[in-house]
C-alpha cells in the first residue's frame, strides 16, 4: 500500500516540476518567445526590470539563419538575420548607432 502512495506522489511532483519549468520558460529575461516580432521582443527586453542596453537586447532577440537549432547542417556557418524594425524609428536609430542591420 505504501509503495503505491510513494509512486503517485513522485509522479505528481514530477508533473509539478515540469509545469513550473514550462511556465518559467516564458519570462522576458530568458529570451525570445515563439511568434514574437523583433520590435516587441526588443521593447520587452529593454523594458524589463534589468533595463538591458540595445546591443544586449538585440543579441537576445536577433534570429539566426539556422533557426537557432543546435544540431543543424549550417550551425558553424549560421549568420544573424537583419532585425525587422518596421514602424519603430527609435529602434532603427539605435540599430544605426550600434551597427546592427535591419529592414524597414
N, C-alpha and C positions, 0 to 999 in steps of 0.2 A: 504493500500500500504506500509506504513512504517513497519508494522508487518512482511511482507514477507522479506523485506530487512534485518531486525534485525535477523530473523531466518536463513537466508542464511549466514549472517556474523558470527553468533555464530557457525554454522556448519563448516564453513571454518576455523575459529580459533581453533575449536576442532580437526579437521584433521591436522592442522599445529602443534598443541601441541603433538598429538600422533606421528607424524612423527619425531619431534625433540627428543622425548623420545626414540624412536626406534633407531635413529642414535646415540644418546649418549650412548646407551647400548653396543656399540661395541668398546668403548675405552679400552685401555690396563689397566688403573688404576682400572677398575671395577672388573675385574676377567677374568676367562677363557672363551674363545669363543667356540662356538659349533664346534665339529670336529677338534679341535686343539690338536696337540700332546703335551706330557709333556715337551719335550725338547724345542719346540717352545714357549710354554707358559712361561717356566722358563726364557728363554733368553729374551723374550719380557718384562716380569715383571722386570727383573734385569737391563734391558737396558733403561727403561723409564727415564724421567727427575727426577723422585723421587729417583732413584738409590736404589731400595729395596735390603735388605740383602737376602741371600739364604733362611733362615728359613721363612721369611715373604712371599717370592715368592713361596716357596714350599707349604706353607699352603694355599695360594691362588689357586695354580694350582692342588693340590692333589685331586683326585676323592674319593668319599666315597662309601661304599658298598651299600647304599640305593639310589644311583644315585642322591643325593642331593635333593630328594623330601621332602618337609616339612611334608606332610601327608602320609608317607609310613608306612608299617607294622613294619619295623625294625628300625624306627627312633631313638629309645632310645638305640639301640644296634648297630648302624652304626659304622663301622671301616674304617680308611683310607686305601685305596688300595696302594700297592707299586708303586712308580713312575717308568715309563718306560723310562730309560735313555740310551737306546742302541745307541752306536756311539757317546757318549758325555763323554769322560773320565774326562774332567774338572768338569762337573756336578756330575759325580759319586764320584769323590774325595771330593767334597763339601758335598754330601749326607753322605758319610762315616764320615766326620769330625763332622757333626751335628747330626748324628744318625738317618737319615731317611732311611727307607727300599726302595729298588729299584730293578728292574730287568734289566739285561744286554741285 
